[in-house]
Amino acid sequence: MHRTTFARQAANLWAVKWRLWRALLERLPHDPHLSLVDSVPLPVCRFGRAPRCRRFRGQAAYGRDSGGRCTFYGFKLHPRVCWPGVVAALVVAPANIADPAPVPELAAGAAGLLLGDRNYWHPQLAAELAPAGLALLAPFRKRSRDPAPTRSHLLNRLRWRIETVAAQFTARYHAKRTWARDPWHLTSRMLRKVLSHTLCILLNAQAGRSPLHLADLLI
């Protein structure tokens, strides 16, 4: 079987991957009342090639990578992670979509605390989520004008867990290497990474190890 044929047939199994992921979540111990949200840049090509890039034309967009302090062309991966680091929901959106915009979709069915960084400071959104039993907490948007720096420092200390998960998707799962050329293959690719990450956490939990120490599985 040719490699491209195999990749196409594997992409057809995206629904199976989704069901396996949800089944693993039911077996994996985690705290559904403590969630964290963040965004990970997914460039579809080099910035200089963006004007003539044919992949995802009309779907990808220019956005800001706050970590790299640069502009890129592509999408953003928006995960919702439950403590101690389990990806419970995932949304891929164009890079020009503001970080708080996918939160209602990410938080569907969730309750308790939802922590974000300064980009998620959005009092109106917090008020909309409150009737569903979800409290959106984020540091004040402007660090220099923060009226409660101690509170913001505490929230940032709790948020390190989702930054660890985002780093694993970037370094171990090469999430920023978007070889897919259409949303169908991109969906399959992201689900495969999330499924693998969830399975690794489950294996660590069963072995009594720290859930996010993925390197321990190679020993």
trRosetta pair geometry for C-beta under 8 A, 3 or more apart (Angstrom, degrees):
i j d omega theta_ij theta_ji phi_ij phi_ji
1 5 5.3 -122 -178 85 91 122
1 6 5.2 105 125 -60 121 96
2 5 4.5 89 62 7 87 107
2 6 7.0 -156 92 -7 44 86
3 6 5.7 -57 -151 36 32 112
3 7 6.3 31 154 -19 67 106
4 7 5.6 -52 -146 37 34 112
4 8 6.3 35 154 -21 65 105
5 8 5.8 -54 -149 35 31 111
5 9 6.4 25 155 -14 65 107
6 9 5.9 -59 -147 40 30 106
6 10 6.2 32 154 -21 65 108
7 10 5.6 -54 -145 36 30 113
7 11 6.4 33 154 -22 63 104
7 185 7.5 24 156 -131 105 118
8 11 5.8 -53 -152 32 31 112
8 12 7.0 40 147 -27 60 99
9 12 5.5 -43 -158 20 39 119
9 13 7.5 38 148 -20 60 99
10 13 5.9 -56 -166 26 41 113
10 188 6.8 123 122 169 80 139
11 14 6.2 1 -177 -42 54 103
11 184 6.0 74 164 141 128 93
11 185 5.1 -53 -115 -106 144 66
11 188 4.0 -135 -132 -12 70 168
13 16 4.4 -42 -174 37 86 120
13 17 6.0 93 126 -26 86 92
13 188 7.3 87 65 -135 65 115
14 17 5.5 -52 -151 35 37 114
14 18 6.4 41 150 -23 66 102
14 184 7.6 -142 -19 -172 151 67
14 187 5.4 43 -150 116 151 104
14 188 4.2 -101 -83 -91 106 80
14 191 5.5 116 -153 34 82 152
15 18 5.5 -49 -149 33 35 114
15 19 6.6 33 153 -17 65 103
16 19 5.8 -55 -149 37 32 108
16 20 6.3 33 153 -18 65 106
17 20 5.7 -55 -147 38 31 111
17 21 6.3 36 153 -23 65 105
17 188 6.9 117 21 -145 150 66
17 191 4.2 106 116 136 131 121
17 192 6.0 -65 -140 -76 151 58
17 195 5.2 -102 -168 -43 93 148
18 21 5.7 -54 -151 33 30 114
18 22 6.5 24 155 -14 64 105
18 191 5.7 -60 -67 -141 71 138
19 22 5.8 -54 -146 39 33 107
19 23 6.2 34 153 -21 66 107
20 23 5.6 -55 -146 36 31 112
20 24 6.4 32 155 -19 65 104
20 195 5.8 43 96 -137 112 125
21 24 5.9 -57 -151 35 29 109
21 25 6.6 34 150 -24 63 104
21 191 6.6 -114 -31 -163 143 87
21 194 5.9 28 -125 113 140 106
21 195 4.7 -99 -77 -93 95 81
21 198 5.9 112 -142 29 77 157
22 25 5.5 -47 -150 28 36 117
22 26 7.0 39 152 -21 62 99
23 26 5.9 -52 -159 28 35 112
23 27 7.1 22 149 -8 64 107
24 27 5.8 -65 -154 42 39 105
24 28 5.9 36 152 -28 73 114
24 195 7.3 124 15 -147 146 69
24 198 4.9 113 108 134 138 123
24 199 6.1 -81 -132 -78 156 65
24 202 5.8 -100 -168 -46 106 148
25 28 5.7 -59 -137 34 31 112
25 30 7.7 -54 -159 26 76 133
25 86 6.8 127 -125 166 84 129
25 88 6.6 106 -139 -120 136 70
25 198 6.6 -55 -67 -154 72 140
27 202 6.5 44 100 -131 108 128
28 86 5.8 150 122 -116 138 144
28 198 6.6 -110 -42 -172 159 92
28 201 6.3 49 -146 106 136 110
28 202 5.0 -92 -94 -89 102 92
28 205 6.5 135 -145 19 77 159
29 205 6.2 169 35 -161 99 146
30 82 4.5 87 153 111 127 119
30 83 6.4 155 -167 85 82 47
30 84 6.6 -130 -123 13 81 62
30 86 4.3 -74 -90 20 155 142
30 88 7.5 -163 111 -69 151 113
31 34 4.6 15 112 31 123 103
31 82 5.9 -171 71 173 56 98
31 83 4.3 -7 45 68 115 102
31 84 7.6 80 10 -39 99 60
31 112 8.0 -148 151 148 92 172
32 35 7.5 3 -171 -56 44 101
32 82 5.6 -29 -102 -132 43 144
32 88 7.2 123 -121 -117 80 156
32 110 6.8 -149 175 -135 89 76
32 111 7.4 44 130 50 98 76
32 112 6.9 141 117 7 61 139
33 111 6.1 -30 -113 97 80 77
33 112 2.9 153 -164 -82 71 154
33 113 6.7 61 154 18 69 74
34 82 6.6 103 78 -157 63 68
34 83 4.3 0 91 1 118 124
34 112 6.0 -82 -56 137 43 138
34 113 5.4 7 -116 60 61 105
34 115 7.8 8 -171 -5 74 111
35 80 5.3 1 -175 -180 123 99
35 81 6.7 146 -158 75 67 40
35 82 5.3 -38 -98 -92 76 65
35 83 7.7 -121 -80 -13 32 75
35 88 6.8 -81 -119 40 114 138
35 107 7.4 156 90 -112 156 83
35 110 5.7 -16 -17 -164 155 144
35 112 6.9 121 1 79 90 108
35 113 6.9 178 34 94 65 58
35 114 4.9 -13 76 -110 103 71
35 115 7.2 177 94 21 50 72
36 80 7.3 157 75 -158 39 54
36 81 4.9 -23 61 63 93 95
36 82 8.0 170 17 -85 74 20
36 83 7.7 88 -12 -57 104 75
36 114 7.5 159 -93 -162 24 53
36 115 4.8 -27 -109 67 77 96
36 116 7.3 149 -162 -78 62 46
36 158 7.5 -168 -88 131 123 90
36 159 5.8 149 -144 -128 131 70
36 161 6.4 146 11 75 158 99
36 162 3.9 -141 115 -41 132 134
37 78 6.8 8 -167 -175 98 90
37 79 7.3 -176 -137 91 56 48
37 80 5.3 -22 -91 -103 84 72
37 81 7.7 171 -80 18 34 74
37 99 7.8 137 132 170 111 101
37 103 6.2 27 -155 -110 174 91
37 106 6.1 97 -113 119 124 157
37 107 8.0 -53 -63 -60 136 95
37 114 6.3 22 -12 179 111 98
37 115 7.3 174 21 82 70 45
37 116 4.9 -23 65 -90 97 98
37 120 6.5 114 80 -90 115 152
37 162 7.3 -21 29 -148 4 166
38 78 7.5 -174 90 -142 36 57
38 79 6.7 -5 56 56 79 84
38 81 7.7 -5 16 6 101 115
38 116 7.1 166 -75 -136 56 73
38 117 6.7 58 -110 -7 87 110
38 159 7.6 120 -67 -171 117 109
38 162 4.9 155 -7 136 127 128
38 163 6.9 150 -92 -76 169 60
38 166 5.7 -74 100 -58 140 139
39 76 4.5 -1 -173 176 116 123
39 77 6.7 145 -161 73 59 48
39 78 5.2 -23 -102 -94 80 74
39 99 5.2 -120 -21 -116 134 100
39 119 7.6 -65 15 92 119 154
40 76 6.7 145 66 -164 40 68
40 77 4.2 -20 60 60 99 104
40 78 7.9 -168 20 -69 71 31
40 79 7.3 24 -2 -1 113 103
40 166 5.0 -176 -80 -149 116 103
40 169 6.2 -28 -131 88 175 131
40 170 6.5 -151 -157 -63 126 102
40 175 6.2 23 132 107 140 143
40 176 7.7 -116 158 -69 102 87
41 63 7.0 -172 -119 90 99 119
41 65 4.5 -25 -49 -103 155 104
41 67 7.6 -139 0 38 116 108
41 68 7.3 -63 23 14 152 122
41 72 5.5 79 -172 54 135 150
41 74 6.8 92 179 71 80 121
41 75 8.0 143 -164 87 47 45
41 76 6.0 -40 -102 -106 43 75
41 77 7.8 -41 39 17 5 83
41 95 6.9 39 -134 -121 83 114
41 176 6.7 33 97 -114 81 105
42 74 5.0 -139 100 141 63 128
42 75 4.3 -17 67 70 115 87
42 76 6.4 175 14 -98 90 19
42 77 5.4 92 -39 -29 120 95
42 92 7.0 -22 26 -142 156 106
42 95 7.8 -150 53 -75 71 100
42 175 6.5 -77 -102 148 94 90
42 176 6.3 -152 -123 -118 48 52
42 178 5.5 88 173 -62 93 130
43 46 7.5 57 154 -89 136 25
43 47 7.5 -65 -142 -61 136 70
43 72 4.5 -91 -88 180 108 125
43 73 6.2 66 -144 64 84 55
43 74 4.1 -172 -128 -15 29 145
43 176 6.2 30 31 -169 87 90
43 178 6.6 -162 90 14 45 120
44 53 6.6 128 106 161 106 149
44 55 5.2 -154 164 101 125 121
44 56 5.3 -110 -118 29 170 134
44 60 5.1 -84 7 -99 142 158
44 73 6.4 -75 43 114 89 83
44 74 4.1 158 -11 -109 79 95
44 75 7.1 71 -44 -3 103 85
44 178 4.9 -67 -110 87 57 139
45 49 4.7 -96 150 86 124 114
45 50 6.0 165 79 -82 111 59
45 53 4.4 -167 20 -106 157 142
45 55 6.6 141 -41 45 114 120
45 73 6.4 -23 56 81 84 116
45 74 7.5 167 19 -70 57 101
46 49 4.8 73 65 14 88 106
46 50 7.5 -122 96 -37 46 76
47 50 5.7 -25 -162 -19 39 119
47 70 7.5 -97 -61 155 152 117
47 71 6.7 101 -132 95 132 79
47 72 6.0 -99 -83 -121 99 53
47 73 6.1 139 -119 -1 57 100
49 52 6.2 -77 -171 59 65 88
49 53 5.4 87 131 -62 88 98
50 53 5.3 -41 -136 4 32 122
50 62 7.3 75 173 -84 157 93
50 73 3.7 137 -116 -19 130 165
53 56 7.8 -4 130 51 113 81
53 57 7.3 177 106 -73 72 87
53 60 7.8 -36 102 66 130 145
53 73 6.9 147 31 118 149 142
54 57 5.7 -46 -159 -33 44 122
55 60 7.4 43 109 -8 77 140
55 180 8.0 130 -165 107 127 56
55 181 5.0 -105 -123 -138 104 68
55 182 7.9 -120 -153 -58 79 48
56 59 4.4 -95 -173 67 84 108
56 60 4.0 76 116 -22 125 106
56 74 7.5 70 74 -134 154 58
56 75 7.6 -100 -172 -41 162 106
56 181 7.7 -150 -35 -171 74 41
56 182 7.4 167 -76 -111 69 35
56 183 7.5 102 -110 -54 94 74
57 60 7.5 -37 -86 33 24 95
59 75 8.0 -17 136 -75 92 108
59 94 6.6 -154 163 -83 52 103
59 183 6.8 -125 -168 -56 164 109
60 73 6.0 68 145 164 122 79
60 74 5.0 -43 -149 -127 120 29
60 75 6.0 -89 -117 -48 81 76
60 94 6.2 154 -147 -128 26 86
60 95 6.9 26 -170 0 73 102
61 73 7.3 -133 123 -148 18 65
61 74 7.9 -54 51 64 43 16
61 75 8.0 79 32 -89 74 50
61 94 4.0 53 13 177 116 116
61 95 5.0 -154 79 48 79 80
61 96 4.0 -73 128 -3 138 108
61 97 7.7 109 54 -20 140 73
62 71 5.9 8 -174 179 103 110
62 72 7.3 166 -148 88 60 32
62 73 5.4 -33 -93 -98 65 72
62 95 6.2 -96 139 86 14 123
62 96 6.1 48 70 -66 56 105
63 71 7.1 166 87 -152 28 68
63 72 6.2 -24 65 64 76 78
63 73 7.8 137 19 -104 71 26
63 74 7.4 -81 28 59 110 64
63 76 6.3 -95 118 -46 171 111
63 94 7.3 162 -49 147 122 66
63 95 2.5 -130 -6 153 129 100
63 96 5.2 -142 -80 -65 86 46
63 97 7.8 -33 -98 29 130 53
64 70 7.8 170 -153 92 58 28
64 71 6.0 -41 -100 -101 57 66
64 72 7.9 126 -122 21 12 77
64 95 7.8 153 15 163 39 104
65 68 4.1 6 119 44 127 104
65 69 7.1 -59 95 2 81 16
65 70 5.3 -4 54 61 111 72
65 71 7.2 177 12 -100 84 13
65 72 5.2 51 -30 -4 116 119
66 69 6.9 22 -168 -77 32 53
66 119 7.3 -137 -29 -57 160 132
68 72 7.7 59 67 -39 138 121
72 95 6.5 -138 86 -142 86 162
73 95 7.0 -155 -148 24 25 150
74 95 5.5 79 74 -43 55 127
74 178 6.5 151 -145 15 133 157
75 92 5.2 22 161 -179 142 94
75 93 6.4 151 -162 79 91 30
75 94 6.0 -76 -114 -111 69 28
75 95 5.7 -142 -121 -50 14 77
75 178 7.7 122 30 -98 105 157
75 186 7.8 90 16 -176 157 150
76 92 7.4 169 82 -151 42 54
76 93 5.7 -20 59 65 89 82
76 94 7.6 21 13 112 85 21
76 95 5.3 117 -33 -111 91 58
76 97 6.9 -135 36 58 122 95
76 99 7.7 -95 139 -97 158 71
77 90 7.0 -24 -169 -162 90 97
77 91 7.9 149 -161 82 45 46
77 92 5.7 -22 -103 -102 63 78
77 169 7.3 -127 101 138 155 152
77 175 6.4 -52 -6 168 160 136
77 190 6.9 -179 -120 -128 120 128
78 90 7.1 143 81 -160 58 47
78 91 4.4 -18 64 65 110 93
78 92 7.3 -177 19 -82 79 27
78 93 6.2 17 -7 10 123 109
78 99 7.3 156 -111 -148 116 67
78 102 4.6 117 80 78 167 148
78 106 6.1 -102 132 -69 112 135
79 87 5.1 -64 -159 -132 124 103
79 89 7.1 148 -160 84 52 55
79 90 5.3 -14 -106 -104 71 77
79 106 7.9 121 169 -137 18 127
79 162 7.3 -180 89 -155 108 106
79 165 6.9 -115 96 121 152 129
79 166 7.3 -169 35 -82 127 83
79 169 7.8 168 -27 -31 147 158
79 194 8.0 173 -113 -106 119 114
80 87 7.3 106 71 -158 49 59
80 88 5.3 -60 99 65 96 93
80 89 4.1 16 39 53 117 99
80 90 7.5 -132 20 -62 73 41
80 106 4.3 145 -42 175 124 110
80 107 6.8 161 -106 -75 153 56
80 110 7.1 -109 164 -61 151 155
80 114 7.7 -39 -141 -137 111 105
81 85 6.0 -18 -178 -148 122 37
81 86 6.5 145 -160 69 70 36
81 87 5.6 -40 -100 -93 75 52
81 88 6.8 141 -124 8 21 86
81 161 6.8 -162 119 119 135 99
81 162 4.6 167 40 -106 139 93
81 165 5.3 163 -103 30 152 165
82 86 4.9 -24 61 64 92 97
82 88 4.7 63 -17 -34 109 131
83 86 7.8 -2 84 20 13 88
83 161 6.7 45 -111 111 74 169
84 161 6.7 -124 -173 -150 54 140
84 211 5.0 125 91 34 121 143
84 212 7.1 -127 133 -26 99 102
85 161 5.4 -128 -81 177 87 104
85 162 7.7 -179 -123 -85 69 45
85 164 6.6 -51 -121 85 128 115
85 165 5.2 174 -161 -68 92 113
85 201 6.5 -167 90 -111 98 135
85 211 5.5 167 48 104 117 122
85 212 4.7 4 78 -68 174 115
86 198 6.5 63 -149 -120 85 85
86 201 6.0 -177 -94 116 82 166
86 211 7.7 -60 -57 167 83 147
87 90 6.2 26 172 -60 119 106
87 165 6.8 157 -63 -177 92 140
87 194 5.2 -106 89 -145 148 102
87 197 6.3 56 5 94 124 131
87 198 6.4 -97 47 -67 93 97
88 110 7.5 103 116 -89 142 117
89 105 7.8 179 165 128 133 71
89 106 4.8 147 107 -153 132 66
89 107 7.7 -152 48 -60 160 25
89 108 7.4 141 -119 42 153 84
89 110 7.7 -94 -10 -46 139 124
90 106 7.9 64 -67 -117 9 92
90 190 6.5 176 151 152 145 123
90 194 6.0 -95 -41 -82 154 152
91 102 4.3 -176 93 -170 154 139
91 105 5.6 92 -84 97 143 125
91 106 5.6 -96 -8 -69 122 92
92 186 6.7 -164 134 139 171 121
92 187 7.6 -139 23 -90 140 66
92 190 6.3 -140 -51 -51 131 167
93 97 4.3 -63 144 47 127 149
93 101 7.0 163 -176 88 168 117
93 102 5.4 -144 -30 -59 143 128
94 97 5.3 109 68 -18 77 101
97 101 4.9 -104 175 56 101 146
97 102 6.9 72 133 -35 135 96
98 101 5.0 110 66 -22 79 105
98 119 7.7 -170 -175 177 80 101
99 102 7.7 -67 -173 31 38 92
99 103 7.9 53 141 -44 64 101
99 116 7.4 146 139 -169 125 134
99 119 4.3 57 36 136 149 124
99 120 5.9 -89 115 -72 119 75
100 103 5.2 -35 -165 -6 57 127
100 116 7.8 91 -91 154 79 173
100 119 7.3 -160 -37 139 81 77
100 120 5.5 132 -82 -132 89 63
100 122 4.4 64 -114 -24 163 157
100 125 5.2 -143 179 -30 128 167
102 105 5.3 -60 -168 47 69 111
102 106 5.5 70 135 -26 89 107
103 106 5.4 -59 -140 42 34 112
103 107 5.6 18 167 -11 71 115
103 114 7.5 109 -161 152 112 147
103 116 7.8 -52 -100 -62 129 146
103 120 7.1 111 -75 -139 140 109
103 125 6.2 68 69 178 142 138
103 129 7.4 -62 135 -68 117 138
103 136 7.1 41 176 -110 149 136
104 107 6.1 -65 -136 46 24 101
104 108 7.1 55 155 -59 58 80
104 125 7.7 -125 -51 -151 91 101
104 128 7.4 -41 -89 118 115 127
104 129 7.3 -148 -99 -83 74 97
105 108 6.0 -20 -161 -23 34 113
106 110 7.9 -9 128 -2 66 140
107 110 4.6 -94 -162 43 66 122
107 114 6.0 -23 -106 -95 124 155
107 129 6.3 -4 114 -132 159 126
107 132 7.7 119 135 95 113 144
107 134 5.6 92 179 -164 132 168
110 114 6.8 87 122 -75 138 116
110 134 5.8 68 101 -100 89 128
111 132 6.9 -132 -96 138 81 80
111 133 4.1 -3 -138 109 106 115
111 134 5.6 -114 -123 -72 40 76
112 133 7.3 18 -33 142 37 92
112 134 6.8 3 49 -117 38 62
112 135 7.2 -72 144 27 31 90
113 134 7.9 145 -103 -160 11 61
113 135 5.4 -30 -109 68 59 101
113 137 6.1 -17 -161 9 97 123
114 129 7.2 -62 31 152 142 157
114 134 5.6 26 -12 -180 123 103
114 135 6.7 172 24 81 77 46
114 136 4.9 -30 76 -102 110 61
114 137 6.9 151 76 20 52 72
115 137 5.3 -26 -104 73 67 96
115 138 7.1 138 -164 -81 52 60
115 155 5.9 -176 -151 -160 114 94
115 158 5.8 -99 -148 103 174 120
115 159 5.6 -144 133 -82 123 91
115 162 8.0 -175 87 -4 102 135
116 119 6.9 -97 157 70 114 74
116 120 2.8 6 114 37 148 158
116 121 7.9 -152 92 -42 112 47
116 136 6.8 -2 7 -169 116 91
116 137 7.4 160 26 83 70 47
116 138 4.3 -25 73 -92 90 113
116 159 7.6 69 -159 -111 12 132
117 120 6.1 103 55 11 47 99
117 138 6.5 26 97 -149 13 101
117 139 6.8 -23 -169 31 47 104
117 156 7.4 60 -120 -106 80 82
117 159 6.3 120 -73 -176 79 166
118 121 5.7 -17 -165 -15 53 114
118 138 6.4 143 -106 165 24 105
118 139 5.0 -45 -82 78 78 100
118 140 7.0 -5 -130 93 95 34
118 141 5.3 115 178 -131 93 40
118 142 7.9 135 -166 -37 130 18
118 143 7.0 -57 -96 -56 155 83
118 152 8.0 30 -81 -150 93 120
119 138 7.7 -102 62 -166 41 143
119 141 7.7 78 -95 -125 24 85
120 136 6.8 -128 155 179 112 111
120 138 4.1 -168 87 -88 91 152
121 138 4.6 -142 -72 101 60 121
121 139 6.7 -68 -67 89 115 44
121 140 5.9 74 -118 -148 151 27
121 141 4.1 -134 60 -56 143 82
122 125 3.9 27 115 23 121 117
122 126 6.3 154 91 -20 67 84
122 136 7.2 -32 62 125 89 146
122 138 7.4 44 11 36 69 144
123 126 5.5 -55 -146 36 34 115
123 127 6.4 35 156 -21 67 103
124 127 5.8 -53 -152 33 32 111
124 128 6.6 31 150 -19 64 105
125 128 5.5 -54 -149 35 36 112
125 129 6.4 27 156 -14 68 108
125 136 6.2 -23 113 50 96 168
126 129 6.0 -61 -146 40 30 105
126 130 6.5 48 153 -44 63 99
126 135 7.3 26 -159 -162 97 51
126 136 4.2 -131 -105 59 81 109
126 137 8.0 87 -120 -66 126 37
127 130 5.7 -37 -149 7 32 121
128 131 7.7 -54 -179 19 33 99
129 132 5.8 -66 -169 41 55 110
129 134 4.4 -69 163 83 107 108
129 135 7.5 168 107 -89 111 15
129 136 5.3 86 53 -25 146 111
130 133 7.8 63 -179 -59 38 13
130 134 7.0 -117 -91 66 26 58
130 135 6.7 46 -107 -95 76 61
137 155 6.0 -148 135 -115 108 129
138 155 6.9 148 -138 163 25 155
139 143 7.6 19 143 -95 129 73
139 146 6.6 -25 179 -123 97 128
139 151 7.5 160 -110 107 72 81
139 152 3.4 73 -125 -137 109 102
139 155 5.5 -171 -53 69 85 135
139 156 6.5 11 -42 -49 136 96
140 143 7.5 146 84 -89 91 31
140 145 6.7 -119 138 93 136 77
140 146 4.2 163 52 -119 128 73
140 147 6.3 121 -63 19 155 73
140 148 7.0 132 -26 41 117 78
140 152 6.2 -70 17 -77 79 132
142 145 4.1 27 97 35 122 104
142 146 6.7 -156 92 -51 61 66
143 146 5.6 -19 -152 -27 35 118
143 152 7.8 167 -122 146 73 160
146 149 4.9 100 104 -77 126 73
146 152 5.4 -48 -163 -14 144 153
148 151 4.0 8 139 25 118 120
148 152 6.2 136 99 -20 75 88
149 152 5.4 -56 -145 39 37 113
149 153 6.2 42 156 -25 68 103
150 153 5.7 -51 -149 32 31 113
150 154 6.7 31 152 -19 63 103
151 154 5.8 -55 -152 34 33 111
151 155 6.5 31 152 -17 66 105
152 155 5.7 -53 -148 36 34 111
152 156 6.3 34 154 -19 66 106
153 156 5.8 -55 -148 36 31 111
153 157 6.5 34 152 -23 63 104
154 157 5.7 -53 -152 31 33 113
154 158 6.7 28 152 -15 64 104
155 158 5.8 -57 -153 37 34 109
155 159 6.3 34 151 -25 67 110
156 159 5.5 -55 -144 33 34 115
156 160 7.6 60 155 -48 59 80
157 160 6.5 -26 -169 -14 35 110
158 161 7.3 -37 167 7 52 105
159 162 5.8 -49 -170 35 70 105
159 163 6.5 69 136 -20 81 103
160 163 5.4 -59 -154 40 43 116
160 164 6.4 50 148 -26 71 99
161 164 5.7 -49 -156 28 34 114
161 165 6.8 32 148 -15 64 103
161 212 7.7 -164 -153 -41 81 155
162 165 5.4 -48 -149 37 42 114
162 166 6.2 45 150 -21 68 102
163 166 5.5 -48 -143 37 34 113
163 167 6.3 38 153 -21 63 104
164 167 5.7 -55 -149 35 30 112
164 168 6.6 32 151 -21 63 104
164 212 5.7 43 134 174 133 155
165 168 5.7 -53 -152 32 33 113
165 169 6.7 31 152 -17 65 103
165 197 7.6 82 -154 -177 93 143
165 212 7.1 -98 -76 -122 72 125
166 169 5.8 -54 -151 35 34 110
166 170 6.4 28 152 -15 66 109
167 170 5.7 -59 -146 41 32 109
167 171 5.8 8 165 0 71 115
168 171 6.4 -61 -126 50 25 92
168 172 5.0 -17 -168 24 68 121
168 173 6.7 51 140 -1 69 102
168 197 6.8 116 120 -123 128 119
168 212 7.2 -133 -48 -163 148 97
168 214 6.5 113 -141 -2 130 143
169 172 7.3 -36 -82 55 13 84
169 173 4.9 -40 -146 51 48 123
169 175 4.3 18 154 -25 92 140
169 193 6.3 80 -137 157 91 133
169 197 7.1 -27 -81 -72 85 148
170 173 7.5 31 -4 56 11 79
170 174 7.6 38 -179 -111 33 20
170 175 5.5 -66 -89 39 45 102
170 176 5.8 32 -139 -18 83 108
171 174 7.8 -14 165 -66 12 51
172 214 6.5 28 -124 90 170 153
173 193 4.4 92 -176 -144 142 115
173 196 7.1 153 -106 75 119 130
173 197 7.0 -48 -54 -59 144 108
174 177 4.5 -17 163 22 104 119
175 190 7.6 58 -137 -112 100 78
175 193 6.3 101 -89 -167 94 171
178 186 6.8 9 -155 -115 104 105
178 189 7.8 133 -136 99 64 159
179 189 7.6 163 54 -105 84 153
180 183 8.0 84 143 -100 132 11
180 185 3.8 179 -139 105 106 105
180 186 4.0 179 94 -68 157 68
180 188 7.8 151 -103 53 134 89
180 189 5.3 -128 -46 -9 127 142
181 185 6.4 38 38 44 61 141
182 185 5.5 86 59 17 76 97
182 186 6.9 -143 98 -6 36 95
183 186 5.3 -60 -140 42 34 114
183 187 6.0 41 160 -26 70 102
184 187 6.1 -53 -153 29 24 111
184 188 6.8 19 152 -12 59 107
185 188 5.6 -54 -149 39 36 112
185 189 6.1 40 152 -24 68 106
186 189 5.6 -53 -146 35 32 114
186 190 6.4 27 158 -16 66 106
187 190 6.1 -58 -147 38 28 105
187 191 6.2 24 157 -16 64 110
188 191 5.9 -58 -145 39 29 110
188 192 6.3 33 156 -24 64 106
189 192 5.9 -56 -153 31 28 113
189 193 6.8 24 153 -16 62 105
190 193 5.8 -55 -152 35 35 110
190 194 6.3 30 154 -15 68 107
191 194 5.7 -55 -143 41 33 109
191 195 6.0 37 157 -22 67 108
192 195 5.8 -53 -145 36 27 112
192 196 6.4 28 156 -18 62 107
193 196 5.8 -56 -149 37 29 110
193 197 6.3 29 154 -18 64 108
194 197 5.7 -55 -146 37 31 111
194 198 6.2 31 156 -18 66 107
195 198 5.9 -56 -147 37 28 110
195 199 6.3 28 155 -19 63 108
196 199 5.8 -57 -148 36 29 111
196 200 6.4 32 154 -21 64 105
197 200 5.8 -54 -151 33 31 112
197 201 6.7 30 152 -17 63 104
197 214 7.9 -58 -132 -93 68 136
198 201 5.8 -54 -152 35 34 111
198 202 6.5 35 150 -20 65 106
199 202 5.5 -54 -149 36 34 114
199 203 6.4 34 153 -19 67 104
200 203 5.8 -53 -148 35 32 111
200 204 6.5 32 153 -16 64 105
200 214 5.0 15 164 -123 144 97
200 217 5.9 -98 -145 -27 94 158
201 204 5.8 -55 -150 38 32 111
201 205 6.3 34 152 -21 66 106
201 211 4.6 28 -149 -173 89 98
201 212 7.1 0 -104 -77 95 51
202 205 5.6 -53 -146 35 31 112
202 206 6.4 29 156 -17 65 106
203 206 5.8 -54 -147 37 31 110
203 207 6.3 19 156 -10 64 111
203 217 6.0 63 104 -109 135 122
204 207 5.8 -66 -145 45 30 104
204 209 4.4 -88 -161 75 85 101
204 210 6.6 -45 172 84 132 37
204 211 5.1 146 93 -125 130 38
204 212 7.7 -140 75 -12 170 18
204 213 6.3 143 -132 58 141 80
204 214 7.5 -87 -51 -92 134 45
204 216 6.5 90 -113 70 104 124
204 217 6.9 -83 -67 -60 88 101
205 208 7.7 43 -179 -68 29 25
205 209 7.8 -91 -62 54 22 64
205 211 5.8 18 -63 -100 88 93
207 216 7.8 -170 93 127 143 124
209 213 5.7 -101 154 61 114 123
209 216 5.1 -161 -178 109 158 161
210 213 4.2 78 73 -10 104 115
210 216 7.5 126 49 -8 84 147
213 216 4.4 45 125 -10 108 117
214 217 5.9 -40 -174 15 53 114
215 218 5.8 -51 -167 26 53 112
215 219 7.6 63 141 -33 69 94
216 219 5.7 -39 -161 9 48 117
